[in-house]
Amino acid sequence: MIGHPCPGGTVVMSAVRKSSMVTGSGRKIKDNAADWHNLMKRWDKLNDEGFDVATNIVNLRRSQSDHLLLENSSSSSSSSSAQQVGGVSELEDECFKLQEVINKMVAVVTKMEHLMKLQQGIEDLEEFQFKGEGRKAPLFHTWNTKQFGAVSRVLFDSFSEELKLKQTILQELAHTSSSDLCMVYLSSWLHQPFIPTHTRLTLEALLLETGHRPL
């Protein structure tokens, strides 16, 4: 059994766990909802990992700046030069780690896009089956099929924009000399402005509607 524990002891199951109670479009939509939850959990873990690495980069940049100021105020020495070379190598390693985190985030967003397209396919199929009007009766509690599609687009758009921000931070962080700007980058990474509380509430509404959360 694959799933994630949630508040109240409930578990959101992966798409691999099948239910005999829901079939057809409802089954697909319910599986998609579980996958959305699992991908968002994966994203949050990567965000935490990336923040730790980004913090290391900022600290290394500060250390390099301190060494440079010390060198300028005193005579240069071979030991300080060796420290500087070591610091550059360490900084490159941390930047590579952050690039790896973002590559994994790209993979997550790619899977989110796939879920959005799957939902669009369900909408298109039901429009064909129901002669262009779509399904009128709700599959679960109150939502029609188009509402599930709208939610998928909102979630994908939010994470897609946040990924672009992360990629910008990667490009700028190691080359920024301003400590204030570095702190802005770190804060932006941590707080994820393109994934506000509303986005997470949208996921919770999706889980409630599909029965992954108790009403």
MODAMO-V794389 format. One record per pair of residues at least 6 apart in sequence whose ideal C-beta (glycine too) atoms are under 6 Angstrom apart, sorted by sequence separation. I is the first residue (numbers start at 0). J is the second residue. D is the distance in whole Angstrom. If there is no record, write none. Layout:
BEGIN
i->I j->J d->D
i->I j->J d->D
END
This chain:
BEGIN
i->4 j->10 d->6
i->5 j->11 d->6
i->175 j->181 d->5
i->206 j->212 d->4
i->126 j->133 d->5
i->2 j->10 d->4
i->3 j->11 d->5
i->21 j->29 d->6
i->125 j->133 d->5
i->2 j->11 d->6
i->70 j->79 d->5
i->125 j->134 d->5
i->2 j->12 d->4
i->134 j->144 d->5
i->2 j->13 d->6
i->133 j->144 d->6
i->1 j->13 d->4
i->172 j->184 d->5
i->1 j->15 d->6
i->14 j->30 d->4
i->168 j->184 d->5
i->66 j->83 d->6
i->14 j->33 d->6
i->125 j->144 d->5
i->13 j->33 d->6
i->14 j->34 d->5
i->168 j->188 d->6
i->12 j->33 d->5
i->11 j->33 d->5
i->122 j->144 d->5
i->63 j->86 d->5
i->11 j->36 d->4
i->122 j->148 d->5
i->118 j->147 d->6
i->119 j->148 d->6
i->59 j->89 d->6
i->118 j->148 d->5
i->161 j->191 d->5
i->59 j->90 d->5
i->161 j->193 d->4
i->118 j->151 d->4
i->160 j->193 d->4
i->161 j->194 d->5
i->115 j->151 d->4
i->157 j->193 d->6
i->3 j->40 d->6
i->56 j->93 d->5
i->157 j->194 d->5
i->55 j->93 d->5
i->115 j->155 d->5
i->52 j->93 d->6
i->157 j->198 d->5
i->112 j->155 d->6
i->52 j->96 d->5
i->111 j->155 d->5
i->52 j->97 d->5
i->111 j->158 d->6
i->153 j->201 d->6
i->108 j->158 d->5
i->49 j->100 d->4
i->108 j->159 d->6
i->150 j->201 d->6
i->48 j->100 d->5
i->108 j->162 d->5
i->45 j->100 d->6
i->150 j->205 d->5
i->45 j->103 d->5
i->104 j->162 d->6
i->45 j->104 d->5
i->101 j->165 d->6
i->42 j->107 d->5
i->41 j->107 d->6
i->142 j->208 d->5
i->101 j->169 d->6
i->140 j->208 d->6
i->38 j->107 d->5
i->139 j->208 d->5
i->139 j->209 d->6
i->38 j->110 d->6
i->97 j->169 d->6
i->38 j->111 d->6
i->94 j->173 d->5
i->34 j->114 d->6
i->31 j->114 d->5
i->27 j->121 d->6
i->24 j->121 d->5
i->25 j->138 d->4
i->56 j->172 d->5
i->56 j->173 d->6
i->28 j->147 d->5
i->57 j->181 d->5
i->53 j->185 d->6
i->53 j->188 d->5
i->50 j->188 d->5
i->50 j->189 d->5
i->32 j->205 d->5
i->32 j->206 d->6
i->32 j->209 d->4
i->32 j->211 d->6
i->29 j->209 d->5
i->11 j->211 d->5
END
